[in-house]
Amino acid sequence: MKNLFWNLTAILIFIAVIFFLIVPVSMVLTGSLQTSEGGPYTLKNFQKFSMYRTYWQSLGNSVGVSLAASLLTIIMAVPLAFLVARYNIPGKPFIIAMSTIPLMVPSFLAAFSWILLLGRAGLLTPIIRSLGIPFDSIYGHGGVAAIFTMQFFPYVFLMTLSGFNAVDESVEEAGRSLGTGPFKTFLKVSMPLVLPSILSGTLLVFMTAIENFGVPMIIGEQKPYLAVQAYMEFTSEVGEHPGMSFALSVILILVTMTSLMAQRYYLRKRNFIQSARGRPLVRELKGLSYLLATGYCYLVVLIPLIPFLVAMTVSFMETRGPVIHPKFSLQNYIYAFSHAARPIFNSYFLATMATLASILIGVPTAYILTRRRSVVGDALDLSIMLPFTIAGTVLGIALIIMFNTGILVLTGTWMILALSYTIRKMPFIARSSSSILYQLDPALEEASVSLGVPPMKTFFKITVRLMAAGIMSGAILTWITTISELSSTIVLQTPGWSTMTVEMFNGIISDEMGLAKAFATILIVSAVVPLLIMMRFIKGERASLF
């Protein structure tokens, strides 16, 4: 009976993945091969892509900037992770906690805050120029790559930190005993062993950057990027078959899938296995080395937080359109809560619904992946990773095509937004919960069953309680990333279901900076409070998501 229940659950989850994810994305693929609704299959859309320079530029810009950001995150985050893991850097819990904040707030908000500081008329731009530095502004490809680096470096840092903490101490000791200096030991011994962690984090940076919509839209100086171009093509083809938008979406999926396959191929060709005698000791730094290492760690972590401090400061200033007056005022918050309360409610409501749905689906999925190995389970394991390879704009377009007509019409309702969020964020809970299950001895469940407790009651009374830390961390991460989601929301939102991120984006575009920053501050608080709850609940233990 137990096997039947879990087999049926696995099949139902797999069917849901097929219906709500694979089929909509397949419709985008077939749509890219048509020039009219229901027309014959053709490659004309892809031929059009090859003929126009703008489309090639959008591909080159997206890949180039994403690769640059990925490389910069490695340069910035790997030394940070090594120093935090190996040396007596003060305030390590603070460094780790602060490093997660850039992931909580929309990257387009950071972009706009940096415009206030480093735009053509930014506060810091004249100072930089007075120093003789040839600096124009943060606009352009360089600015996009820099913002991606500062926003997404926590992916590489947190994963690499876990990797360094897992390195066998004897391996590094062997290197030092042969006369290898600390820096050479780091390059020749430690780095190769944590390469899987570095590549996993870098892959997340690349895929998150290439699907990003807001940053290129704001500071890309109208240069073409794939995610932006797909959205623009889709909105400009209203009433017509959006074949070109579909073609750009397919190319975007191919790029992310290729990066995922390349990473897996590289890792499978190499051996990273080591014996585990013990975690490396934390070594003491003194004098100048101590000051330099500590200064580097805090600079790397605190500089990306500057946009959020700017956002909070501006939100309490009096604004008239794009003009900011250095005068304390609560007008932005009064307006936000009195005239724009609906987007705040929508954001909380949709994030809550998506989080609850993700728990209901993600927890059984985690159990199936770790305890009920089967062909269906293996296919399910691969399927739940697909949302990480699909851009939010692409998923939004796919869901509109799938649920715009027919028996189940969701377009224009809150349900299609919640569905999109659940599809994109459910893997967080599935991965964080399964990571806990891998550490739980199945004998605990077997002992309960042997004492006469039914298997299902054992699962809910014992297993789920033991998984609580993983479920909590995954749920809070789902909440945080959902409430700050823009890429799919900008495609799917309709009048009445606008969210804080959409209002912020529209406020930035229309120069209503004060209102945008007020929403930003509300969003930051909404993200930081759950983070503090998670840190207190887990008591410093970090569940692995990947």
C-alpha positions as CSV (number, residue, x, y, z in Angstrom):
1,M,0.0,0.0,0.0
2,K,2.9,2.3,0.9
3,N,4.6,1.7,-2.4
4,L,1.4,2.2,-4.3
5,F,0.8,5.6,-2.6
6,W,4.3,6.9,-3.4
7,N,4.3,5.6,-6.9
8,L,1.0,7.3,-7.6
9,T,2.3,10.5,-6.0
10,A,5.4,10.4,-8.2
11,I,3.3,9.9,-11.3
12,L,0.9,12.7,-10.4
13,I,3.8,15.2,-9.8
14,F,5.4,14.1,-13.0
15,I,2.2,14.6,-14.9
16,A,1.8,18.1,-13.4
17,V,5.4,18.9,-14.5
18,I,4.6,17.7,-18.0
19,F,1.3,19.7,-18.2
20,F,2.3,22.9,-16.6
21,L,6.0,23.2,-17.7
22,I,7.0,20.8,-20.5
23,V,3.9,21.2,-22.7
24,P,3.9,25.1,-22.5
25,V,7.6,25.2,-23.4
26,S,7.0,22.7,-26.2
27,M,4.3,25.0,-27.5
28,V,6.8,27.8,-27.6
29,L,9.1,25.5,-29.6
30,T,6.5,24.5,-32.1
31,G,5.3,28.2,-32.3
32,S,8.9,29.2,-33.3
33,L,8.6,27.0,-36.3
34,Q,5.4,28.7,-37.6
35,T,4.8,32.2,-39.1
36,S,1.1,32.1,-38.5
37,E,-1.2,30.4,-36.0
38,G,-1.7,26.8,-37.1
39,G,0.4,27.4,-40.2
40,P,2.9,25.0,-41.7
41,Y,6.2,24.4,-40.0
42,T,9.1,26.4,-41.3
43,L,12.5,27.8,-40.3
44,K,11.7,31.3,-41.5
45,N,11.8,32.8,-37.9
46,F,15.3,31.4,-37.4
47,Q,16.3,32.5,-40.9
48,K,15.1,36.0,-39.9
49,F,17.3,35.8,-36.8
50,S,20.3,35.0,-38.9
51,M,19.6,37.9,-41.3
52,Y,19.3,40.7,-38.9
53,R,22.2,42.2,-37.0
54,T,20.1,43.2,-34.0
55,Y,19.2,39.7,-33.2
56,W,22.8,38.5,-33.4
57,Q,23.8,41.4,-31.2
58,S,21.2,40.5,-28.6
59,L,22.7,37.0,-28.5
60,G,26.2,38.2,-28.3
61,N,25.4,40.9,-25.7
62,S,23.6,38.5,-23.4
63,V,26.2,35.7,-23.6
64,G,29.1,38.1,-23.4
65,V,27.9,40.1,-20.4
66,S,26.8,36.9,-18.6
67,L,30.2,35.3,-19.1
68,A,31.9,38.4,-17.9
69,A,29.8,38.5,-14.8
70,S,30.4,34.8,-14.2
71,L,34.2,35.3,-14.4
72,L,34.1,38.4,-12.2
73,T,32.1,36.5,-9.5
74,I,34.8,33.8,-9.4
75,I,37.5,36.4,-9.0
76,M,35.6,38.2,-6.3
77,A,33.8,35.4,-4.4
78,V,36.3,32.5,-4.4
79,P,39.0,34.3,-2.4
80,L,36.3,35.6,0.0
81,A,35.1,32.0,0.6
82,F,38.7,30.8,1.1
83,L,39.5,33.5,3.7
84,V,36.2,33.0,5.6
85,A,36.7,29.3,5.6
86,R,40.4,29.2,6.5
87,Y,41.3,32.2,8.6
88,N,40.3,34.1,11.7
89,I,38.2,36.7,10.0
90,P,36.1,38.5,12.6
91,G,32.3,38.5,12.3
92,K,32.0,35.5,10.0
93,P,28.2,35.0,10.7
94,F,27.7,38.7,9.9
95,I,29.6,38.3,6.6
96,I,27.6,35.3,5.6
97,A,24.3,36.9,6.5
98,M,25.1,40.2,4.7
99,S,26.2,38.3,1.6
100,T,22.7,36.9,1.1
101,I,21.0,40.3,1.0
102,P,21.7,41.1,-2.7
103,L,19.8,38.0,-3.7
104,M,16.7,39.2,-1.9
105,V,16.0,42.5,-3.8
106,P,15.3,42.9,-7.5
107,S,18.5,43.5,-9.5
108,F,16.8,46.4,-11.4
109,L,16.5,48.2,-8.1
110,A,20.3,48.0,-7.6
111,A,20.7,49.2,-11.2
112,F,18.7,52.3,-10.5
113,S,20.4,53.0,-7.2
114,W,23.8,52.8,-9.0
115,I,22.5,55.3,-11.6
116,L,21.8,57.8,-8.8
117,L,25.5,57.3,-7.7
118,L,27.3,56.6,-11.0
119,G,25.0,57.8,-13.7
120,R,26.0,60.7,-16.0
121,A,24.7,63.1,-13.3
122,G,25.3,60.8,-10.4
123,L,26.5,61.9,-7.0
124,L,29.9,60.1,-7.3
125,T,30.5,60.6,-11.0
126,P,32.1,64.1,-10.7
127,I,34.3,62.9,-7.8
128,I,35.6,60.0,-9.9
129,R,36.3,62.3,-12.8
130,S,38.1,64.8,-10.6
131,L,40.6,62.1,-9.7
132,G,41.6,61.8,-13.4
133,I,39.8,58.5,-13.9
134,P,38.3,58.3,-17.4
135,F,34.8,57.4,-16.3
136,D,31.7,58.3,-18.2
137,S,28.8,56.5,-16.4
138,I,27.6,53.1,-15.3
139,Y,25.5,52.8,-18.5
140,G,26.4,50.1,-21.0
141,H,27.6,46.5,-21.1
142,G,30.3,47.2,-18.4
143,G,27.7,48.5,-16.0
144,V,25.3,45.6,-16.6
145,A,28.1,43.1,-16.0
146,A,29.2,44.9,-12.8
147,I,25.7,44.9,-11.4
148,F,25.2,41.3,-12.2
149,T,28.5,40.5,-10.4
150,M,27.6,42.4,-7.3
151,Q,24.1,41.0,-7.2
152,F,24.8,37.3,-7.9
153,F,28.2,36.7,-6.3
154,P,26.6,35.1,-3.2
155,Y,25.8,32.0,-5.4
156,V,29.5,31.4,-5.9
157,F,30.5,32.5,-2.4
158,L,28.1,30.4,-0.5
159,M,28.6,27.2,-2.5
160,T,32.4,27.6,-2.6
161,L,32.4,28.3,1.2
162,S,30.7,24.9,1.7
163,G,33.2,23.3,-0.7
164,F,36.2,24.7,1.2
165,N,34.7,23.5,4.5
166,A,34.4,20.0,3.1
167,V,38.1,19.7,1.9
168,D,40.1,17.0,3.7
169,E,42.6,18.7,6.0
170,S,45.3,16.0,5.2
171,V,45.3,17.0,1.5
172,E,46.3,20.6,2.2
173,E,48.7,19.5,4.9
174,A,50.5,17.2,2.4
175,G,50.9,20.2,0.0
176,R,52.4,22.4,2.7
177,S,54.7,19.6,4.0
178,L,56.3,19.5,0.5
179,G,57.3,23.1,0.8
180,T,54.4,24.6,-1.1
181,G,53.4,28.1,0.1
182,P,49.9,29.0,1.2
183,F,49.0,30.8,-2.1
184,K,50.4,27.9,-4.3
185,T,48.6,25.4,-2.1
186,F,45.4,27.3,-2.6
187,L,45.8,27.3,-6.4
188,K,47.2,23.8,-6.9
189,V,45.4,21.8,-4.1
190,S,42.3,23.6,-2.7
191,M,40.9,25.2,-5.9
192,P,40.8,21.9,-7.9
193,L,39.0,20.1,-5.1
194,V,36.3,22.8,-4.8
195,L,35.9,23.2,-8.5
196,P,32.5,21.4,-8.6
197,S,31.1,24.0,-6.0
198,I,32.6,26.9,-7.9
199,L,31.2,25.7,-11.2
200,S,27.7,25.1,-9.7
201,G,27.6,28.6,-8.3
202,T,29.0,30.1,-11.6
203,L,26.4,28.2,-13.6
204,L,23.7,29.8,-11.5
205,V,25.2,33.2,-12.0
206,F,25.3,32.7,-15.8
207,M,21.8,31.4,-16.1
208,T,20.4,34.1,-13.7
209,A,22.2,36.8,-15.6
210,I,21.3,35.8,-19.1
211,E,17.6,35.6,-18.3
212,N,17.6,38.9,-16.4
213,F,15.2,41.5,-17.8
214,G,15.3,44.5,-15.5
215,V,19.0,45.5,-15.5
216,P,19.6,45.5,-19.3
217,M,16.3,47.3,-19.7
218,I,17.3,50.1,-17.4
219,I,21.1,50.6,-18.0
220,G,21.7,48.7,-21.2
221,E,21.3,52.0,-23.2
222,Q,18.7,50.3,-25.4
223,K,21.3,47.8,-26.6
224,P,19.6,44.5,-27.5
225,Y,19.6,41.6,-25.0
226,L,17.9,38.2,-25.6
227,A,15.4,38.4,-22.6
228,V,14.5,42.0,-23.4
229,Q,14.2,41.4,-27.1
230,A,11.9,38.4,-26.6
231,Y,9.6,40.5,-24.4
232,M,9.6,43.4,-26.9
233,E,8.9,41.2,-29.8
234,F,6.1,39.5,-27.9
235,T,4.4,42.8,-26.9
236,S,4.8,44.2,-30.4
237,E,3.2,41.2,-32.0
238,V,-0.1,41.4,-30.0
239,G,-2.9,40.1,-32.3
240,E,-0.4,38.3,-34.5
241,H,1.4,35.0,-34.2
242,P,4.5,35.9,-32.1
243,G,6.8,33.6,-34.0
244,M,9.9,35.8,-33.7
245,S,9.4,36.1,-29.9
246,F,9.1,32.3,-29.7
247,A,12.3,31.9,-31.8
248,L,14.3,34.2,-29.5
249,S,12.9,32.3,-26.5
250,V,14.0,28.9,-27.9
251,I,17.5,30.3,-28.5
252,L,17.6,31.6,-24.9
253,I,16.6,28.1,-23.7
254,L,19.3,26.5,-25.9
255,V,22.0,28.8,-24.5
256,T,21.1,27.9,-20.8
257,M,20.7,24.2,-21.6
258,T,24.1,24.2,-23.3
259,S,25.8,25.8,-20.3
260,L,24.2,23.2,-18.0
261,M,25.3,20.3,-20.2
262,A,28.8,21.7,-20.6
263,Q,29.2,22.0,-16.8
264,R,28.0,18.4,-16.2
265,Y,30.2,17.0,-19.0
266,Y,33.3,18.8,-17.6
267,L,32.6,17.5,-14.1
268,R,32.0,13.9,-15.2
269,K,35.3,13.8,-17.0
270,R,37.2,14.5,-13.7
271,N,37.6,12.9,-10.3
272,F,37.1,15.0,-7.2
273,I,36.8,12.2,-4.6
274,Q,38.9,12.6,-1.5
275,S,39.0,10.8,1.9
276,A,37.4,12.8,4.7
277,R,39.6,12.8,7.8
278,G,38.5,16.1,9.1
279,R,37.7,19.7,8.3
280,P,40.6,22.1,7.9
281,L,41.7,24.1,10.9
282,V,41.1,27.8,11.0
283,R,44.5,29.5,10.9
284,E,45.5,32.7,12.5
285,L,46.5,35.9,10.6
286,K,48.3,38.7,12.2
287,G,49.5,42.2,11.5
288,L,49.1,43.5,7.9
289,S,47.9,40.2,6.6
290,Y,45.0,40.2,9.1
291,L,44.0,43.8,8.2
292,L,44.2,43.2,4.5
293,A,42.2,39.9,4.6
294,T,39.6,41.4,6.9
295,G,39.3,44.6,4.8
296,Y,38.9,42.6,1.6
297,C,36.1,40.4,3.1
298,Y,34.1,43.4,4.4
299,L,34.6,45.4,1.2
300,V,33.3,42.6,-1.0
301,V,30.3,42.0,1.2
302,L,29.4,45.7,2.0
303,I,29.9,47.4,-1.4
304,P,26.9,45.4,-3.0
305,L,24.8,46.7,-0.1
306,I,25.2,50.3,-1.1
307,P,22.2,50.4,-3.5
308,F,19.9,49.2,-0.7
309,L,21.2,51.9,1.7
310,V,20.6,54.4,-1.1
311,A,17.1,53.0,-1.7
312,M,16.1,53.3,2.0
313,T,17.6,56.9,2.2
314,V,15.8,58.2,-0.9
315,S,12.5,56.6,0.2
316,F,12.5,59.0,3.2
317,M,13.2,62.1,1.1
318,E,10.8,64.4,-0.5
319,T,10.6,63.8,-4.3
320,R,8.8,65.5,-7.2
321,G,9.1,63.3,-10.2
322,P,12.8,62.7,-10.9
323,V,13.9,65.5,-8.5
324,I,15.0,64.5,-5.0
325,H,15.0,67.1,-2.3
326,P,17.2,66.4,0.8
327,K,14.3,66.8,3.2
328,F,12.9,64.2,5.4
329,S,9.4,63.1,4.4
330,L,7.0,60.2,4.8
331,Q,5.0,61.1,1.7
332,N,6.2,58.1,-0.3
333,Y,5.1,55.6,2.3
334,I,1.8,57.4,2.9
335,Y,1.1,57.3,-0.8
336,A,2.2,53.7,-1.0
337,F,0.0,52.4,1.8
338,S,-3.0,54.6,1.0
339,H,-3.2,54.7,-2.9
340,A,-1.0,51.8,-3.9
341,A,-1.8,49.2,-1.2
342,R,-3.1,46.7,-3.7
343,P,0.3,45.9,-5.2
344,I,1.6,45.3,-1.6
345,F,-1.2,42.9,-0.9
346,N,-0.8,41.2,-4.3
347,S,2.9,40.6,-3.6
348,Y,2.3,39.1,-0.2
349,F,-0.7,37.0,-1.4
350,L,1.0,35.6,-4.5
351,A,4.3,34.9,-2.6
352,T,2.3,33.1,0.1
353,M,0.3,31.0,-2.3
354,A,3.3,30.1,-4.3
355,T,5.2,29.1,-1.2
356,L,2.4,26.9,0.1
357,A,2.0,25.2,-3.3
358,S,5.8,24.7,-3.4
359,I,5.8,23.0,0.0
360,L,2.8,20.8,-0.9
361,I,4.6,19.6,-4.1
362,G,8.3,20.0,-3.1
363,V,8.2,18.0,0.1
364,P,6.7,14.8,-1.4
365,T,9.1,15.3,-4.4
366,A,12.1,15.4,-2.1
367,Y,11.0,12.2,-0.4
368,I,10.5,10.4,-3.7
369,L,13.9,11.6,-4.9
370,T,15.7,10.3,-1.8
371,R,13.7,7.3,-0.6
372,R,11.8,6.0,-3.6
373,R,14.3,5.4,-6.3
374,S,12.7,4.5,-9.7
375,V,12.7,5.4,-13.3
376,V,9.9,7.9,-12.7
377,G,11.8,9.4,-9.8
378,D,15.0,9.8,-11.9
379,A,13.0,11.5,-14.7
380,L,11.3,13.7,-12.0
381,D,14.7,14.7,-10.7
382,L,15.7,15.9,-14.1
383,S,12.4,17.6,-14.7
384,I,12.3,19.8,-11.6
385,M,15.7,21.3,-12.6
386,L,14.3,22.5,-15.9
387,P,12.9,25.8,-14.5
388,F,16.5,26.9,-13.7
389,T,17.2,26.7,-17.5
390,I,14.2,28.7,-18.6
391,A,14.1,32.5,-18.4
392,G,11.2,34.0,-16.5
393,T,10.1,36.0,-19.6
394,V,10.1,32.7,-21.7
395,L,8.1,30.9,-19.0
396,G,5.6,33.7,-18.9
397,I,5.1,33.7,-22.7
398,A,4.8,29.9,-22.6
399,L,2.1,30.0,-19.9
400,I,0.1,32.7,-21.8
401,I,0.0,30.5,-24.9
402,M,-0.9,27.4,-23.0
403,F,-3.7,28.9,-20.8
404,N,-5.1,31.7,-23.0
405,T,-7.8,29.5,-24.6
406,G,-9.3,26.1,-24.1
407,I,-10.9,24.4,-21.0
408,L,-8.5,25.9,-18.5
409,V,-8.1,29.6,-19.0
410,L,-5.8,31.2,-16.5
411,T,-4.5,34.2,-18.4
412,G,-5.5,37.5,-16.7
413,T,-6.0,35.8,-13.3
414,W,-3.8,35.7,-10.2
415,M,-3.6,31.9,-10.6
416,I,-1.3,32.1,-13.6
417,L,1.1,34.3,-11.6
418,A,1.1,31.9,-8.7
419,L,1.6,29.0,-11.1
420,S,4.6,30.7,-12.7
421,Y,6.1,31.4,-9.3
422,T,5.5,27.8,-8.1
423,I,7.1,26.3,-11.2
424,R,10.2,28.5,-10.9
425,K,10.6,28.3,-7.1
426,M,9.5,24.8,-6.1
427,P,12.9,23.3,-6.8
428,F,14.3,25.3,-3.9
429,I,12.1,23.4,-1.4
430,A,12.6,20.1,-3.2
431,R,16.4,20.5,-3.0
432,S,16.6,21.9,0.5
433,S,14.3,19.2,1.8
434,S,16.1,16.3,0.1
435,S,19.4,17.6,1.4
436,I,18.1,17.0,4.9
437,L,16.7,13.6,4.0
438,Y,20.1,12.4,2.8
439,Q,21.4,13.0,6.3
440,L,18.5,11.1,8.0
441,D,18.9,7.4,8.6
442,P,16.0,5.5,7.1
443,A,16.2,3.3,10.1
444,L,14.3,6.0,12.1
445,E,11.3,5.6,9.9
446,E,11.6,1.8,9.8
447,A,11.7,1.7,13.6
448,S,8.4,3.7,13.8
449,V,6.7,1.4,11.3
450,S,8.0,-1.7,13.2
451,L,6.3,-0.3,16.3
452,G,2.9,-0.3,14.5
453,V,2.7,3.3,13.3
454,P,1.3,3.4,9.7
455,P,3.8,4.5,7.0
456,M,1.9,7.6,6.1
457,K,1.5,8.6,9.8
458,T,5.2,8.0,10.2
459,F,6.0,10.3,7.3
460,F,3.9,13.2,8.6
461,K,4.6,12.7,12.3
462,I,8.4,11.9,12.2
463,T,9.9,12.4,8.8
464,V,8.4,15.8,8.1
465,R,9.3,17.1,11.5
466,L,12.9,16.0,11.0
467,M,12.9,17.8,7.6
468,A,11.6,21.0,9.2
469,A,14.9,22.9,8.9
470,G,15.2,22.1,5.2
471,I,11.5,22.9,4.5
472,M,11.9,26.2,6.4
473,S,15.0,27.3,4.6
474,G,13.5,26.4,1.2
475,A,10.2,28.0,2.0
476,I,11.8,31.3,3.1
477,L,14.1,31.3,0.1
478,T,11.0,30.7,-2.1
479,W,9.2,33.6,-0.4
480,I,12.1,36.0,-0.7
481,T,12.8,35.2,-4.4
482,T,9.0,35.2,-5.3
483,I,8.3,38.6,-3.7
484,S,11.1,40.1,-5.7
485,E,10.3,38.4,-9.0
486,L,10.1,40.6,-12.1
487,S,10.9,38.6,-15.3
488,S,7.8,36.5,-15.5
489,T,5.6,39.0,-13.6
490,I,6.2,41.7,-16.3
491,V,4.8,39.3,-18.9
492,L,1.9,37.8,-16.9
493,Q,0.6,40.7,-14.7
494,T,-2.7,42.3,-15.7
495,P,-4.7,45.3,-14.3
496,G,-5.6,44.6,-10.7
497,W,-2.7,42.1,-10.2
498,S,0.3,44.4,-10.4
499,T,3.0,43.6,-7.8
500,M,5.5,45.8,-5.9
501,T,8.3,44.8,-8.3
502,V,6.2,45.9,-11.3
503,E,5.2,49.2,-9.6
504,M,8.9,49.8,-8.7
505,F,9.9,49.1,-12.3
506,N,7.2,51.4,-13.7
507,G,8.1,54.1,-11.1
508,I,11.8,54.0,-12.2
509,I,10.8,54.1,-15.9
510,S,8.5,57.1,-15.3
511,D,10.9,58.9,-12.9
512,E,8.7,58.4,-9.8
513,M,11.8,57.7,-7.8
514,G,10.4,58.3,-4.3
515,L,7.5,55.9,-4.7
516,A,9.8,53.3,-6.3
517,K,12.2,53.5,-3.4
518,A,9.3,53.3,-0.9
519,F,8.2,50.0,-2.4
520,A,11.9,49.0,-2.4
521,T,12.2,49.6,1.3
522,I,9.0,47.6,2.0
523,L,10.4,44.8,-0.2
524,I,13.7,44.8,1.6
525,V,12.1,44.6,5.0
526,S,9.8,41.8,3.7
527,A,12.9,39.9,2.7
528,V,15.2,40.6,5.6
529,V,12.7,39.6,8.3
530,P,12.1,36.1,7.0
531,L,15.9,35.7,6.6
532,L,16.4,36.6,10.3
533,I,13.7,34.1,11.2
534,M,15.4,31.4,9.2
535,M,18.8,32.1,10.7
536,R,17.4,31.8,14.2
537,F,15.4,28.7,13.4
538,I,18.2,26.9,11.7
539,K,20.7,28.2,14.3
540,G,23.5,28.7,11.9
541,E,23.1,25.4,10.0
542,R,22.8,26.1,6.3
543,A,20.8,23.6,4.2
544,S,22.2,22.9,0.8
545,L,20.0,23.6,-2.2
546,F,22.0,21.9,-5.0
